[in-house]
Amino acid sequence: MRVYVSPCGLGLGHITRTVPIVEELHSRGVEVTFSTYLDGLEYAKARGYRLARTVPISFKVKADGTVDFKQTAATSGLSLGLRRFLKQVVAEIQNMKSFRPDIVFSDSRASSILAARLLRIPVVLMLNQFRVEIVRRPSIGRLSLMDRLFFLIANIFWIFVRGLIGEVWAQSRLILIPDFPHPYTISIRNLAVPRRYMGKVKLVGPIVGFTPERLPSREEIAEELKLPLNRPIVYVAISGPRVERTHLRESILSVLRASTLDMTFIISCGMPNGRTEPSRSSNLVEYEWIDDETQSKVLKASDAVVCRSGHGMIVKALTFGKPLLLIPTPDHTEQYGNAERAVELGAALMLEQRVLRTGLQRTLHAIVSSPTLRARAEEIGGAALRLNAIPAVADLLMGVAGDESGSE
């Protein structure tokens, strides 16, 4: 059996949550190839996975990581953006013809779905955002008349695009949601799946390769990683595209280096080709890159997690029962939906990036000293442990591929 895995390549959240499923498929003798781009491509290359290159698609960001809709529109626009997307569809068709998969497993990639449909290959889609939104009004200060007009037109036009994207998602045989069951679902505000497609939707649970019960005790992990247990441990996960990662890292480090908090901070910088041995100074332990197993050990040893509001990191931290301090990427609607939901569930606090330098220490102290946040995070994590998402997804993929081959 052959599976063509096509995760979105913006950041690492999409590809890293497909990897445990790919490893499960490998253990069953399934042949797998990845199709991705940008950060996802860099990650897959560094780990030696079989690869099929495709055309990169991205959006523009400002120096602080804020989504720049005007620059994205100016450089991509309707014509150029559509042209690049169609080039990606063509590249996917060529890759699939070469690999000849029995099934395509897309993580938030519309081009792979269209290519597979044209080639009559069954598709299973995994996503945590069915309804893709753009910001109604950017977070910058006063807007000019032209800027207000631009965002009014953009939002009207996006109603059409949003509907079109939803129709593409619905071309999949199954739509898998890697999230907690009701009432703990993090991505609920970003789903809004039309009722006519609900029969395709399966909530499979968080995709976490190393769950807490599979790891050594907290004391053993602290000894292995040389972490003191006489003060709180905070894991700071830097993620997102390169520009965004760099800005967030520098902003957080400038606060932590001057911090008076009696805590140990473990920072991962999200650099796929970076060093895996950490550097240590005072109460800071900094990894350029942290692999999945080490990250899972750090999560188990930690008392709290600081991160962006990407879906993957939120559900992983909560699977380990850790309360979160969430810093959404400015003007990133999906991240705000995730963050607001985690706060609503009582397992997180949110800090706007614009007040990070003045509010980080205070908010960290509030999270680490709150038994209520920790208890709620542990309650949600307990719900995740009752699920067995990775083998369940592998079973679904193999079942869909088997059904297709049996019907021929």
PEPE-V36601 format. One line per field, one symbol per residue. burial: b if it has 24 or more other ideal C-beta (glycine too) atoms within 12 Angstrom, else e. Layout:
burial = ???
This chain:
burial = bbbbbbbbbbbbbbbbbbbbbbbbbeeeebebbbbbbbbbbbbbeebebbbbbbbbbbbbbbebbbbbbbebbeeeeeeeeeebbeebbebbbebbeebebbbbbbbbbbbbbbbbbebebbbbbbbbbbbbbbbeebbeeeeeeeeeebbeebeeebeebbeebbebbbbbbbbbbbbbbeebbbbbbbbebeeebeebbbbbbbbbbbbbeebeebeebbeebebeeeebbbbbbbbbbbbbbebbbebbbebbeebebebbbbbbbbbbebeeebeeeebbbbbebbbbbbbbbbbbbbbbbbbbbbbbbbbbbbbbbbbbbbbbbbbbbbbbbbbbbbbebbbbbbbbbeebbebbbebbeebbebeebbebbbebbebbbebebbebbbbbbbebbeeeeeee
